[in-house]
Amino acid sequence: MPPLLAQAEIEQALTHLPQWRTAPHASALLRDYTFADFSQAFGFMTQVALCAERLNHHPDWANVYNRVQVRLSTHDAGGLTAKDVRLAQYMEQVAERLNA
């Protein structure tokens, strides 16, 4: 099981993920994405799903039309780990490519 991030590590990660926020008690990373339409939102989720499967680290997320709400937490560790930061960074890369 990966170690939990210290508060300073979470704050440092958020400097590179400015649109992300933490859930109460820093138990998860949260972000809402808005895309042009459903197809773009679904494309985002598909690309992220393939990466998540490779990492064996899966997001909690919901999709309504062009919006995707994301919650990242390492459940077996009981909070935030480097796995969550890595997946959030990948999501940002995918969203940037789709919104370019």
Secondary structure, 3 states (H helix, E strand, C coil): CCCCCCHHHHHHHHHCCCCCEECHHHCCEEEEEECCCHHHHHHHHHHHHHHHHHHCCCCEEEEECCEEEEEECECCCCECCHHHHHHHHHHHHHHHHHHC
